[in-house]
Amino acid sequence: MRHFFLFLLFGWCVSLVLEAQETDSVPAVRKTKVFLEHANTLSFDKEVKSDAQILVGDVCFRHDSSYMYCDSAYFYEQTNSLEAFSNVRMEQGDTLFVFGEYLFYDGNTQIAYLRDNVRMENRQVTLFTDSLNYERIPDIGYYFEGGMIVDSLNQLSSFYGQYSPTTKLAIFNDSVQLENPNFTLYSDTLHYNTESKISTILGPSVIVSDSGTIHTSRGWYDTVNNTSMLLDRSEVVSGNRILSGDSIAYDRERGFGEVFGNMCLRDTLQRTMLLGNYGYYNEKTGFAFATDSARCLEYSEGDTLFLHADTLQMTTIDSTYREIKAYYGVRFFRTDIQGVCDSMQFNTRDSILYMYNDPILWNEQYQLYGDTILIYMADSAVDYAHVKQFAFAVQQVDTGYYNQLKGTDLKAFFAGRAVRQIDVSGNAESIFYPIEDDGSMVGLNATKSGYLSIWLKDNKLDRLKIWPNPQGTLTPIPDLKPDQKELKDFSWFDYLRPQSKDDIYVVRKKRVQDAPKRSNKFTH
């Protein structure tokens, strides 16, 4: 990928060099005499042209190395100029030919003014217009009332245009259109090299093809290799996906775009955005990558999920499903849920979000953590969370007091945006602080069993079921010892919790003393 970027950067430099040639100083005009080489008849008619030689039939003029042919002409020998009519042709060497119906040529300035059905031919390049001025000394022809330049690959038209046979550089302004077999480019200002077939974009432009649309205002496009470098917040639109960035190195044949600075890949159908300061996207495989302040936004249900990781990958499958993978330092925030873990994966096909390596999930006053957490989604809302292997649920009741559930396996079921039921299976343990109507705590209720289920209402314990062979104790608050207030492996990780969409970028490390020992066995 870096080689691809360097290749495009080289092309950009080449296009700048070609443009620089245009601004080179123009040599002073050396005044030489225009000669009449041939004509079938020569006459003078003071009533028609008092100061002109009237020439008819096979007329030919020579000025230095340039020859001019026509059917008839007026030759103003004193002013070193001429007017030519019908079947006008200019020849300069064996590479440049200009045709038209009328020509006025000033030998002192060496400027030719051609009108009506004008055609300039330079090897494989042909310019068409009705009004062309050709300056021999800088070797530039320009039109100003509409024209077109055609080469072996492209056709370019505009209101104003100029072409230099020496530098091979063409310049177009106002209503510019480049037509290629694979795309059409519309622009305000465009430079084009007929030798390299590279177009330099210098104004608001749109490139339209079967594969998508490009919007840019500065950059270049290699029409031979279908590669480009797009600058100034350009964007590439492919179906329902829009790729934008400060600079985009784009390969149309491969469908590959590499972005440098403020990358954004937006999927308008799936309602997701992938952002980062560096990344790339492959249109053909549907694979996207982002890093350096990478972030993913999912906004399909109004409440946006903001997710950050060191590296993010997103793959579109069959244009319907997408798979998102996040690696290293995952942090996400949504109004109803927040979480952290080392790595994460989400596939819209099964609507399951997988959290791996020290995952922690928060919902309102609840905290879930364990070895692995699976979040089952339904229409972008959380249906239930499944904590596997080692499972721990914590609810803060008051400062220093926490309701706690622990077991081998835990499922937390959601209704709306809040936890409504929690099922624990395998070595289930619990600590609860029953609350009186006046809000005071009665004591600590500790249980042990094989299975446990709780039902919540308004974030308070509504119902508890434990089975089989439950064990339980109730200890009044005054009699509590510090080691009774916490189950083994308890930790309150609120300091790690993302507090807002901007807080996902803040790096926070888990305290050493909070590292759980992953013990699911009853303590004796």
MOFEN-V279536 format. One record per helix or strand of 3 or more residues. SS is the DSSP state (alpha for helix, beta for strand). FROM is the first residue (numbers start at 1). LEN is the number of residues. Records with the same first field share a line. If there is no record, write none. Layout:
SS=FROM-LEN + FROM-LEN
//
This chain:
alpha=2-21 + 477-3 + 482-3 + 494-3 + 503-3 + 512-3
beta=35-4 + 41-5 + 49-15 + 66-11 + 81-12 + 96-11 + 111-12 + 125-11 + 140-4 + 147-4 + 155-4 + 160-4 + 169-11 + 183-11 + 198-4 + 205-5 + 212-5 + 218-5 + 227-5 + 234-5 + 241-5 + 247-5 + 256-12 + 272-11 + 287-5 + 295-4 + 305-4 + 311-7 + 321-13 + 338-10 + 352-12 + 366-13 + 381-18 + 401-7 + 409-7 + 418-15 + 443-15 + 460-8 + 471-6
//
